[in-house]
Amino acid sequence: MNTQQQTPSAVTRATFDEVMAPTYKPAEMIPVRGEGSRLWDRQGREYIDFAGGIAVNLLGHCHPQLVAALEQQAHALWHLSNVMTNEPALRLARKLTAATFADRVFFCNSGGEANEAAFKLARRYGVGIDPAKHQIIAFDNGFHGRTLFTVSVGGTPRYSQGFGPIPAGITHLPFNDPAALEATVSDSTCAVVVELVQGEGGVIPATPEFVQTARRLCDKHRALLVFDEIQTGMGRTGHLYAYQHYDVIPDVMTSAKGLGGGFPIAAMLCIERAAQVLTVGTHGSTYGGNPLGCAVAGAVLDIVNDPTLLAGVRRRSQQLCDGLDAIGRRHGIFDPVRGLGLLLGAPMSPAWQGRAKDVVDAGLRHGVWCLVAGPEVLRLAPSLVIPEADLAEGLRRLDAACAELIGQRAHTTA
Ligand SMILES: *Cc1c(COP(=O)(O)O)cnc(C)c1O
């Protein structure tokens, strides 16, 4: 225990290093307030938010309609558990099934949990047909969460190393390689798990041919096609869900991140035939379907599931792409931008290999918050309703940040 008693309000960034598990290394600044696409830190410095809480704050910070939904529910009912159902959860499930391919919904609290539910469902589904039908096929550099099952399905071996025996029966293939799928999917496969845009893996969109091949092979071998839409869902790509962009319908889909617009909630959605294996008692969650989360997510969905809003995402996407490409060309720092909608990645140019994090740090010095997707890609995932003026201002600040980096480099190599 810390012998020096400190008042809890006297926290600083150094407090993190004393009392938090050392699994993160957060930025020096500590934001204390947000409004729309702007954030303020303890010193009152203002930042343009191009990160959106890692593709979560779909409607920016403290959106008035979400605040109202949360406040209203906070005065009505906070929590019951799944011993009883509740109106916000039932309403949200109705809206999600009406808006998507899905017949049924399982609620939980995070992306990792939604995928855990999807993978457990896939296993029960497959094993119910044939005990040998338990192979899960996933892809290199895919990301599906940090539980032991989801890191094992994820395609970054480093994330599952050092934790002892990991779940077996998982095969990893190269992403966007239809021939590898063709050669591997068999009657032993219970699921093929795809991110339609690999997010953490570097903002890499799946090719239509790859997604179509996965669908065809799952049909042929009675396997479930699982789309992890935790990052791509809820309007992020300019469609409510990215499967609508590809026009390929999955059997199971997971949604989290943007679903609650900043309130923790996640969902596993699926077709009737798949849902039937989750009989009473086979899976569960204490908080899953919590009224507060479901009330907020219902309000998010009402706002996002709107053709005008989605058209706005595509328009902002173009503005951000053009701006980033111009910065990349001016400073020779990025290669052409990739991604879908407002999930964009600017790969570092050969001269700037491995230095995406330096761009993020320089951005913070210039008042704009961006993300990385691995060491080689600058990732942007702003609010879907970021004002076009804030987009322009954020791009100006990012341009200044890149100019500073280029200047430093000129200095050190001189
Ligand atoms: C973020 C993410 C997850 C994990 O979500 P958590 O809420 O962090 O558990 C899973 N899959 C994808 C594609 C993600 O982007």
The ligand as an SDF file (V2000), in Angstrom:
LIG
                    3D

 15 15  0  0  0  0  0  0  0  0999 V2000
  -11.9330   -3.5380  -30.9260 C   0  0  0  0  0  0  0  0  0  0  0  0
  -12.2020   -4.7860  -31.6290 C   0  0  0  0  0  0  0  0  0  0  0  0
  -12.4840   -5.9640  -30.9190 C   0  0  0  0  0  0  0  0  0  0  0  0
  -12.4370   -6.0490  -29.4240 C   0  0  0  0  0  0  0  0  0  0  0  0
  -13.3520   -5.2250  -28.7860 O   0  0  0  0  0  0  0  0  0  0  0  0
  -13.2050   -4.9140  -27.2180 P   0  0  0  0  0  0  0  0  0  0  0  0
  -14.4070   -4.0850  -26.8970 O   0  0  0  0  0  0  0  0  0  0  0  0
  -11.9050   -4.2010  -27.0300 O   0  0  0  0  0  0  0  0  0  0  0  0
  -13.2080   -6.2190  -26.5100 O   0  0  0  0  0  0  0  0  0  0  0  0
  -12.7910   -7.0940  -31.6500 C   0  0  0  0  0  0  0  0  0  0  0  0
  -12.8130   -7.0670  -33.0030 N   0  0  0  0  0  0  0  0  0  0  0  0
  -12.5450   -5.9660  -33.7040 C   0  0  0  0  0  0  0  0  0  0  0  0
  -12.6110   -5.9980  -35.1940 C   0  0  0  0  0  0  0  0  0  0  0  0
  -12.2140   -4.7890  -33.0510 C   0  0  0  0  0  0  0  0  0  0  0  0
  -11.9170   -3.6910  -33.7540 O   0  0  0  0  0  0  0  0  0  0  0  0
  1  2  1  0
  2  3  1  0
  2 14  2  0
  3  4  1  0
  3 10  2  0
  4  5  1  0
  5  6  1  0
  6  7  2  0
  6  8  1  0
  6  9  1  0
 10 11  1  0
 11 12  2  0
 12 13  1  0
 12 14  1  0
 14 15  1  0
M  END
$$$$
